Amino acid sequence: MNKNSLLTVILILCIGIGIAYWMKNNQKDGAVDAPKNEWNDWSQDKKSNDSNNWEKYNEIQNNPEPEVNSGPPAPPPGVSAASYKDALNLSKNHKKPVLLFFTANWCGYCRQMKADTLSNTQVKNNMKDFIFYEVNTDREQSLARQYGVRGLPTYKVINSEEKVLAEGSGFKEPRDFIAWLQGVLNRINPFKKS
């Protein structure tokens, strides 16, 4: 064996021992974590966001179906419609716009918005000026297409003639959703009595 071959064998052996040592000390549940650096340290992203929201998001994503004992979130007060047609009739009879909330069973942000935002007492109080109808896009795909829904959650305010008066999308915290609702009423309320 010549000198170069011997050095190559020693180098390979040292590298192998180093890798084995690193894997032994960094192994968790059979997986090896990548070394931390500024590009792959995801904990930095978690710390930059509100930790409570991050935990709620992870909980919702990891538990797609609500627990049996938890029950569904309480419906908003005021008038809720059982169907789209019912919502339009109630809108005409009560002289209130319809708030369509487009959602799906698989949508984590929709579940979070129903649990955190739509069940909030102040939000419920601000929704009393609307006829609320929750549109499950898994079951009512044609309605989602009719209103051009491209992402979830989406919320649209319409009148009894199905004209879109305002629209929004994405998860909103209670205070942000209240501000949106109030802004909608201030801009578009055609039912104000003069």
Sequence and secondary structure as in RCSB ss.txt:
>XXXX:A:sequence
MNKNSLLTVILILCIGIGIAYWMKNNQKDGAVDAPKNEWNDWSQDKKSNDSNNWEKYNEIQNNPEPEVNSGPPAP
PPGVSAASYKDALNLSKNHKKPVLLFFTANWCGYCRQMKADTLSNTQVKNNMKDFIFYEVNTDREQSLARQYGVR
GLPTYKVINSEEKVLAEGSGFKEPRDFIAWLQGVLNRINPFKKS
>XXXX:A:secstr
  HHHHHHHHHHHHHHHHHHHHHHHHEETTEE     TTT THHHHHHS HHHHHHHHHHHH  S  TTT     
 SSEE SSHHHHHHHHHHHT  EEEEEE TT HHHHHIIIIIIT HHHHHHGGGSEEEEEETTT HHHHHHTT  
SSSEEEEE TT  EEEEEES   HHHHHHHHHHHHHHH TT   
